[in-house]
Amino acid sequence: MTKSELILRLAELNPHLFQRDVERIVSTIFDEIAKALARGDRVELRGFGAFSVKRRAQRTGRNPRTGEAVDVAAKAIPYFKTGKQLRDRLNGEDTPEGAKDAAT
């Protein structure tokens, strides 16, 4: 699903909102997540997952075409870890919210 498809779907599900307002809401949420990650913060959306930043150190890599050594600069990589509820839904274990395992 693309951002524009998400906006259209949310606008269809919320006919009381104008599409431009839905677009502004979605853009604001994505912008705030990006700003938080740029500051090095972690963003957690309960039941969905958590966004964080992983740092990769500077290293020496190889050019696959020539085999020549190439310096690769340090970089920050966005990382997403799914939440338990999302994993359960994806694996067909859709249980009612708040339900506990019988084992616990």
C-alpha positions as CSV (number, residue, x, y, z in Angstrom):
1,M,0.0,0.0,0.0
2,T,1.3,3.4,-0.9
3,K,0.9,6.6,1.0
4,S,-1.7,7.9,-1.5
5,E,-3.6,4.5,-1.2
6,L,-3.6,4.8,2.6
7,I,-5.0,8.3,2.3
8,L,-7.8,7.2,0.0
9,R,-8.7,4.3,2.2
10,L,-8.8,6.4,5.3
11,A,-10.9,9.0,3.5
12,E,-13.4,6.3,2.4
13,L,-13.6,4.9,6.0
14,N,-14.1,8.4,7.5
15,P,-16.5,10.2,5.2
16,H,-17.0,13.0,7.7
17,L,-13.4,14.1,7.1
18,F,-12.2,16.0,4.0
19,Q,-9.5,14.2,1.9
20,R,-7.1,17.1,2.3
21,D,-7.5,16.8,6.1
22,V,-6.8,13.1,6.0
23,E,-3.7,13.8,3.8
24,R,-2.5,16.4,6.3
25,I,-3.0,13.9,9.2
26,V,-1.1,11.1,7.5
27,S,1.7,13.4,6.4
28,T,2.0,14.9,9.9
29,I,2.3,11.4,11.5
30,F,5.0,10.3,9.0
31,D,6.9,13.6,9.4
32,E,6.9,13.3,13.2
33,I,8.1,9.7,13.0
34,A,10.9,10.8,10.7
35,K,11.9,13.8,12.9
36,A,12.0,11.6,16.0
37,L,14.2,9.1,14.2
38,A,16.5,11.9,13.0
39,R,16.9,13.0,16.7
40,G,17.8,9.4,17.5
41,D,14.6,8.7,19.4
42,R,12.7,5.4,19.3
43,V,9.0,5.5,18.1
44,E,6.7,2.8,19.5
45,L,3.2,2.2,18.2
46,R,1.6,-0.3,20.6
47,G,0.3,-3.4,18.9
48,F,2.0,-2.4,15.6
49,G,5.7,-2.1,16.2
50,A,8.7,0.1,17.0
51,F,10.9,2.2,14.8
52,S,14.5,2.9,15.8
53,V,17.8,3.8,14.3
54,K,20.7,1.4,14.1
55,R,24.2,2.8,13.6
56,R,26.6,1.1,11.2
57,A,30.3,1.8,11.8
58,Q,32.7,2.9,9.1
59,R,34.3,-0.1,7.3
60,T,36.3,-1.1,4.3
61,G,34.3,-2.8,1.6
62,R,35.1,-4.2,-1.8
63,N,34.0,-3.0,-5.2
64,P,32.4,-6.2,-6.6
65,R,33.3,-5.4,-10.1
66,T,37.0,-4.7,-9.6
67,G,37.7,-6.2,-6.2
68,E,39.3,-2.9,-5.2
69,A,39.0,-1.8,-1.5
70,V,36.5,1.0,-0.9
71,D,36.0,3.0,2.3
72,V,32.3,2.9,3.4
73,A,31.3,5.8,5.7
74,A,29.4,5.3,8.9
75,K,25.7,5.6,8.5
76,A,22.4,5.5,10.4
77,I,19.8,2.9,9.2
78,P,16.1,3.0,10.1
79,Y,14.9,-0.3,11.7
80,F,11.4,-1.6,12.3
81,K,10.5,-4.3,14.7
82,T,7.0,-5.7,14.6
83,G,4.8,-5.7,17.7
84,K,3.4,-8.9,19.1
85,Q,-0.2,-8.2,18.0
86,L,0.9,-7.5,14.4
87,R,3.0,-10.7,14.3
88,D,0.0,-12.7,15.6
89,R,-2.4,-11.2,13.0
90,L,0.1,-11.9,10.2
91,N,0.5,-15.5,11.4
92,G,-3.2,-16.1,11.6
93,E,-3.3,-16.1,15.4
94,D,-5.7,-13.3,15.6
95,T,-6.8,-13.3,19.2
96,P,-9.1,-10.8,20.9
97,E,-7.3,-7.8,22.3
98,G,-6.2,-8.3,25.9
99,A,-6.6,-12.1,25.8
100,K,-3.9,-14.0,27.7
101,D,-2.3,-17.3,26.8
102,A,-3.5,-20.3,28.8
103,A,0.1,-21.0,29.7
104,T,0.6,-17.8,31.6
